[in-house]
Amino acid sequence: MSIIYKYLIREIFKIFGIVLALVIGIYVFLDFIEKIDNFMEAGLPFSKAFIFFFFNIPFIISQITPIGILLAVLVVFGLMSKNNEIIALKCGGISIYYLLRPVLTIGILLSIFLFFVSDVIVPITSVKANRIWYGEVKKKYFVTSKEMNIWIKENRLIVHINYYHPKDRAIFGVTINNFDKNFRLIRRVDAKKGIFKDGKWYLYQLLEQNLNLETGDYVVTFHENRAESLKFIPEDLSRVIKKPEEMSFKELFRYVQNVEAEGYDATTYRVDLQIKIALPFIAVVMCIVGTGMAVRKKIKSGLPMVITYGLGTAFLYWVSYSFCVSLGYGGVLPPFLAVWTANFVFLCLGFFLLLNAE
């Protein structure tokens, strides 16, 4: 490995580490200020709050790494350009693409690292953090979710939901079981679909069975639709179902297959499946864009302008990325195109800047 490569790798990782540490520190501090009162009201010790914030760090790293590497590349090459080191290297016969190689290698390694963190570590830590926040701090009623099945336990009531569609705020395959104080089933309702509107759940195509206490038989009635008094709301279901960031790529892929096998719409989950791959690749895109911006011309305004360029580029990327992903969630764009469009556009921008710089 040449001296130039060693220098670039060392400086980029040094700046990247500083940026990552600062952002994580600021994020955790602000989150601590916002939520510490909730922990105190719940009567939990400080150690439990520390564990909660510690479990959130892997998710923060997965979100901040692309911006951090962009700023690191811009700062390192920006300082080199300001000190005329880029011009000196060009005069010595060093090509821009020669300088790009170690940066691109760093981007690929960070992409692999991000995929590992998002696929292995984040699903575990996110589940534990959510369990502390919703179970011990918020003290919500007991809800469990496995695959598509959601179980909700209330006072003498157990509800089973086969599938919940967040976009339509609809539940499918609903079973409601009511019990008496001796845990005897006194009423059961089976419905094909339920929709939340006007603060109530409206069930459709439902079959109701009520226990006749005198004969011990169940009286069966059918209803086309009817409102049902249930305490949970769509936000509760969105909170407790296993989120994409809590699943590995393999788990999410299997979940999509199961949802579609049952005949339900899995568009949003297919978008999330593409995000699992596209999100780590952002590190490569940011390395190329950052290199193209930093070596294109001498930056005379110093470090503040370099950071402004980086934050502005990151902002434009996330706006375009979020817009395209929202189109994918809405079914306007295919999942692959919705998730990868921003990466492709900014990758082309990075190569365009590099061509102009060379």
C-alpha positions as CSV (number, residue, x, y, z in Angstrom):
1,M,0.0,0.0,0.0
2,S,1.4,3.4,-1.0
3,I,2.1,6.3,1.4
4,I,-0.7,8.3,-0.3
5,Y,-3.2,5.5,0.3
6,K,-2.2,5.1,3.9
7,Y,-2.5,8.8,4.5
8,L,-6.0,9.1,2.9
9,I,-7.3,6.0,4.8
10,R,-5.9,7.2,8.1
11,E,-7.3,10.8,7.7
12,I,-10.7,9.8,6.4
13,F,-11.3,7.3,9.2
14,K,-10.0,9.8,11.8
15,I,-12.5,12.5,10.6
16,F,-15.2,9.9,10.2
17,G,-14.8,8.7,13.8
18,I,-14.9,12.2,15.1
19,V,-18.1,13.0,13.1
20,L,-19.8,9.7,14.2
21,A,-18.9,10.3,17.8
22,L,-20.2,13.9,17.8
23,V,-23.5,13.0,16.1
24,I,-24.2,10.0,18.3
25,G,-23.4,12.0,21.4
26,I,-25.7,14.9,20.3
27,Y,-28.5,12.5,19.3
28,V,-28.3,10.4,22.6
29,F,-28.1,13.6,24.7
30,L,-31.2,15.1,23.1
31,D,-33.1,11.8,23.3
32,F,-32.1,11.6,26.9
33,I,-33.4,15.1,27.7
34,E,-36.7,14.2,26.0
35,K,-37.4,10.8,27.5
36,I,-35.7,10.8,31.0
37,D,-38.9,12.1,32.6
38,N,-40.8,9.1,31.2
39,F,-38.3,6.7,32.9
40,M,-38.6,8.6,36.2
41,E,-42.4,8.6,36.1
42,A,-42.4,4.8,35.4
43,G,-40.1,4.4,38.5
44,L,-37.3,2.7,36.5
45,P,-33.7,3.0,37.6
46,F,-31.1,5.0,35.7
47,S,-29.4,1.8,34.6
48,K,-32.6,0.8,32.7
49,A,-32.5,4.2,30.8
50,F,-28.8,3.7,30.1
51,I,-29.5,0.2,28.6
52,F,-32.4,1.7,26.5
53,F,-30.2,4.4,25.0
54,F,-27.3,2.0,24.5
55,F,-29.6,-0.3,22.4
56,N,-30.5,2.6,20.2
57,I,-26.9,3.3,19.2
58,P,-26.6,0.6,16.4
59,F,-29.7,2.1,14.7
60,I,-28.2,5.6,14.9
61,I,-24.9,4.3,13.4
62,S,-26.7,2.7,10.5
63,Q,-28.5,6.0,9.7
64,I,-25.5,8.4,10.3
65,T,-22.7,6.5,8.6
66,P,-23.4,7.6,5.0
67,I,-23.5,11.3,6.0
68,G,-20.4,10.8,8.2
69,I,-18.3,9.3,5.4
70,L,-19.4,12.1,3.0
71,L,-18.3,14.8,5.5
72,A,-15.1,12.9,6.2
73,V,-14.2,12.7,2.5
74,L,-15.1,16.3,1.9
75,V,-13.0,17.6,4.8
76,V,-9.9,15.5,4.0
77,F,-9.9,16.4,0.2
78,G,-11.1,19.9,0.9
79,L,-8.1,20.5,3.2
80,M,-5.8,18.9,0.7
81,S,-7.2,21.1,-2.0
82,K,-6.9,24.2,0.1
83,N,-3.2,23.5,0.9
84,N,-2.6,22.9,-2.9
85,E,-1.8,19.2,-2.2
86,I,-4.2,18.1,-4.9
87,I,-2.5,20.4,-7.5
88,A,0.9,19.0,-6.4
89,L,-0.2,15.4,-6.8
90,K,-1.6,16.2,-10.2
91,C,1.7,17.8,-11.2
92,G,3.4,14.6,-10.1
93,G,1.3,12.6,-12.5
94,I,-1.2,11.4,-9.9
95,S,-4.7,11.0,-11.4
96,I,-7.9,11.8,-9.6
97,Y,-9.0,8.2,-10.2
98,Y,-5.8,7.0,-8.4
99,L,-7.0,9.0,-5.3
100,L,-10.5,7.6,-5.7
101,R,-9.4,4.0,-5.3
102,P,-8.8,4.0,-1.5
103,V,-12.0,6.1,-1.0
104,L,-14.0,3.7,-3.0
105,T,-12.5,0.8,-1.0
106,I,-13.6,2.5,2.2
107,G,-17.1,3.0,0.8
108,I,-17.4,-0.7,-0.1
109,L,-16.1,-1.8,3.3
110,L,-18.5,0.5,5.1
111,S,-21.4,-0.8,2.9
112,I,-20.6,-4.3,4.0
113,F,-20.4,-3.1,7.6
114,L,-23.7,-1.3,7.3
115,F,-25.4,-4.3,5.9
116,F,-24.1,-6.4,8.7
117,V,-25.2,-3.9,11.4
118,S,-28.6,-3.5,9.8
119,D,-29.2,-7.2,9.2
120,V,-27.7,-8.7,12.4
121,I,-27.3,-6.2,15.2
122,V,-30.1,-3.6,14.7
123,P,-33.0,-6.2,14.6
124,I,-31.9,-7.5,18.0
125,T,-31.2,-4.2,19.7
126,S,-34.3,-2.5,18.3
127,V,-36.6,-5.3,19.7
128,K,-35.0,-4.9,23.1
129,A,-35.2,-1.1,23.1
130,N,-38.9,-1.2,22.0
131,R,-39.6,-3.7,24.7
132,I,-38.2,-1.4,27.4
133,W,-39.9,1.7,26.0
134,Y,-43.4,0.3,25.3
135,G,-43.5,-2.5,27.9
136,E,-41.8,-1.0,31.0
137,V,-42.0,2.8,30.4
138,K,-45.4,3.2,28.6
139,K,-46.9,0.1,30.2
140,K,-49.1,-0.8,27.3
141,Y,-51.3,-3.8,27.4
142,F,-49.8,-7.1,26.4
143,V,-49.5,-7.6,22.7
144,T,-47.4,-10.1,20.8
145,S,-46.7,-10.5,17.1
146,K,-45.2,-13.4,15.3
147,E,-45.0,-13.5,11.5
148,M,-48.4,-12.1,10.4
149,N,-50.3,-13.1,13.6
150,I,-51.0,-10.5,16.2
151,W,-52.4,-11.5,19.7
152,I,-54.0,-8.9,22.0
153,K,-55.0,-9.7,25.5
154,E,-57.3,-7.4,27.4
155,N,-59.6,-8.0,30.5
156,R,-61.4,-11.3,29.7
157,L,-60.8,-10.7,26.0
158,I,-58.3,-12.2,23.6
159,V,-58.1,-10.9,20.0
160,H,-56.3,-12.6,17.2
161,I,-55.5,-10.7,13.9
162,N,-54.1,-12.6,11.0
163,Y,-52.7,-9.6,9.2
164,Y,-52.6,-5.8,9.6
165,H,-52.2,-3.5,6.7
166,P,-50.7,-0.1,8.0
167,K,-51.5,1.9,4.8
168,D,-55.2,1.1,4.8
169,R,-55.5,0.8,8.6
170,A,-57.2,-2.5,8.0
171,I,-57.1,-5.8,9.8
172,F,-57.8,-9.2,8.2
173,G,-58.8,-12.5,9.7
174,V,-60.1,-11.2,13.0
175,T,-61.1,-13.5,15.9
176,I,-62.5,-12.0,19.1
177,N,-62.9,-14.3,22.1
178,N,-64.8,-13.1,25.3
179,F,-64.6,-15.1,28.5
180,D,-66.4,-15.0,31.8
181,K,-64.7,-14.9,35.2
182,N,-64.3,-18.7,35.1
183,F,-62.5,-18.4,31.7
184,R,-65.4,-20.0,29.9
185,L,-65.9,-18.8,26.3
186,I,-69.2,-16.9,26.2
187,R,-68.8,-15.1,22.9
188,R,-66.8,-15.5,19.8
189,V,-66.7,-13.2,16.7
190,D,-65.0,-14.2,13.4
191,A,-64.7,-11.5,10.7
192,K,-63.0,-11.4,7.3
193,K,-61.9,-7.8,7.5
194,G,-62.0,-4.7,9.8
195,I,-61.5,-1.0,9.1
196,F,-60.8,1.7,11.6
197,K,-62.9,4.9,11.0
198,D,-64.6,7.5,13.2
199,G,-62.7,6.1,16.2
200,K,-64.3,2.6,15.9
201,W,-63.5,-0.7,14.3
202,Y,-66.0,-1.7,11.7
203,L,-66.0,-5.5,11.0
204,Y,-67.2,-7.0,7.7
205,Q,-68.6,-10.4,6.9
206,L,-68.6,-11.5,10.5
207,L,-70.0,-14.6,12.2
208,E,-71.0,-14.2,15.9
209,Q,-71.4,-17.1,18.4
210,N,-73.0,-16.3,21.8
211,L,-73.3,-18.9,24.6
212,N,-76.9,-19.6,25.8
213,L,-76.4,-20.0,29.6
214,E,-79.6,-22.1,29.9
215,T,-79.0,-24.7,27.2
216,G,-75.2,-24.5,27.0
217,D,-75.4,-24.2,23.3
218,Y,-74.0,-21.4,21.1
219,V,-76.4,-19.2,19.1
220,V,-74.9,-18.4,15.7
221,T,-75.7,-15.2,13.8
222,F,-74.3,-13.6,10.7
223,H,-73.7,-9.9,10.0
224,E,-72.6,-8.1,6.9
225,N,-70.9,-5.3,8.9
226,R,-71.0,-4.0,12.4
227,A,-69.0,-1.7,14.7
228,E,-67.1,-3.5,17.5
229,S,-65.9,-1.9,20.7
230,L,-62.1,-2.7,20.9
231,K,-59.7,-0.7,22.9
232,F,-56.7,-0.8,20.6
233,I,-56.2,1.6,17.6
234,P,-54.1,1.4,14.4
235,E,-51.2,3.2,16.1
236,D,-51.1,0.4,18.7
237,L,-50.9,-2.2,16.0
238,S,-48.2,-0.2,14.0
239,R,-46.2,0.0,17.2
240,V,-46.3,-3.7,18.1
241,I,-46.0,-5.5,14.8
242,K,-42.5,-6.5,13.9
243,K,-41.0,-3.6,12.0
244,P,-38.7,-4.0,8.9
245,E,-35.7,-2.7,10.9
246,E,-36.4,-5.4,13.5
247,M,-36.1,-8.2,10.8
248,S,-33.1,-9.5,9.0
249,F,-33.1,-9.6,5.2
250,K,-34.0,-13.3,5.3
251,E,-36.8,-12.8,7.8
252,L,-38.3,-9.9,5.8
253,F,-38.0,-11.9,2.5
254,R,-39.9,-14.8,4.1
255,Y,-42.5,-12.5,5.6
256,V,-43.2,-11.0,2.1
257,Q,-43.6,-14.5,0.7
258,N,-46.0,-15.4,3.5
259,V,-48.1,-12.2,3.1
260,E,-48.4,-12.7,-0.6
261,A,-49.2,-16.4,-0.2
262,E,-52.2,-15.4,2.0
263,G,-53.4,-13.1,-0.8
264,Y,-52.6,-9.8,0.9
265,D,-50.8,-6.7,-0.5
266,A,-47.1,-6.7,0.4
267,T,-46.0,-3.7,-1.6
268,T,-44.7,-1.7,1.4
269,Y,-42.7,-4.7,2.6
270,R,-41.2,-5.2,-0.8
271,V,-40.0,-1.6,-0.7
272,D,-38.5,-2.3,2.7
273,L,-36.8,-5.4,1.3
274,Q,-35.1,-3.3,-1.3
275,I,-34.1,-0.7,1.3
276,K,-32.2,-3.5,3.1
277,I,-29.8,-3.6,0.2
278,A,-29.9,0.0,-1.1
279,L,-29.4,1.7,2.2
280,P,-25.9,0.3,2.8
281,F,-24.9,1.1,-0.8
282,I,-25.3,4.8,0.1
283,A,-21.8,4.8,1.6
284,V,-20.3,4.0,-1.8
285,V,-22.4,6.7,-3.5
286,M,-21.4,9.3,-0.9
287,C,-17.7,8.5,-1.2
288,I,-17.8,9.0,-5.0
289,V,-19.9,12.2,-4.7
290,G,-17.7,13.6,-1.9
291,T,-14.5,12.9,-3.9
292,G,-15.9,14.6,-7.0
293,M,-17.0,17.7,-5.1
294,A,-13.8,18.1,-3.1
295,V,-11.3,17.7,-5.8
296,R,-13.2,19.6,-8.5
297,K,-11.6,22.9,-7.6
298,K,-9.8,24.6,-4.8
299,I,-12.1,25.4,-1.9
300,K,-11.1,28.9,-0.7
301,S,-13.7,29.3,2.0
302,G,-12.2,26.7,4.4
303,L,-13.7,24.1,6.5
304,P,-17.2,25.7,7.2
305,M,-17.9,25.8,3.5
306,V,-16.9,22.2,3.1
307,I,-19.2,21.1,5.9
308,T,-22.0,23.2,4.3
309,Y,-21.5,21.4,0.9
310,G,-21.7,18.1,2.7
311,L,-24.8,18.8,4.7
312,G,-26.5,20.4,1.6
313,T,-25.7,17.3,-0.5
314,A,-26.9,14.9,2.2
315,F,-30.1,17.0,2.6
316,L,-30.8,16.9,-1.2
317,Y,-30.1,13.1,-1.3
318,W,-32.5,12.3,1.6
319,V,-35.2,14.5,0.2
320,S,-35.1,12.8,-3.2
321,Y,-34.6,9.4,-1.6
322,S,-37.6,9.8,0.8
323,F,-39.7,11.2,-2.1
324,C,-39.0,8.2,-4.3
325,V,-39.5,5.7,-1.4
326,S,-42.9,7.3,-0.6
327,L,-43.9,6.8,-4.3
328,G,-42.9,3.2,-3.9
329,Y,-45.0,2.8,-0.7
330,G,-48.0,4.3,-2.6
331,G,-47.6,1.9,-5.5
332,V,-46.8,4.7,-8.0
333,L,-43.3,3.3,-8.7
334,P,-42.1,-0.3,-8.6
335,P,-40.2,-1.1,-5.3
336,F,-36.8,-1.6,-7.1
337,L,-37.1,1.7,-9.0
338,A,-38.5,3.6,-6.0
339,V,-35.6,2.7,-3.7
340,W,-32.7,2.8,-6.2
341,T,-33.5,5.9,-8.2
342,A,-31.8,8.3,-5.8
343,N,-28.7,6.1,-5.6
344,F,-28.5,6.0,-9.4
345,V,-29.0,9.7,-9.8
346,F,-26.3,10.7,-7.3
347,L,-23.9,8.1,-8.5
348,C,-24.2,9.7,-12.0
349,L,-23.6,13.1,-10.3
350,G,-20.5,11.8,-8.6
351,F,-19.0,10.5,-11.8
352,F,-19.9,13.7,-13.6
353,L,-18.1,15.7,-11.0
354,L,-15.1,13.4,-11.2
355,L,-14.9,13.7,-15.1
356,N,-15.0,17.5,-14.8
357,A,-12.3,17.5,-12.1
358,E,-10.0,15.3,-14.1
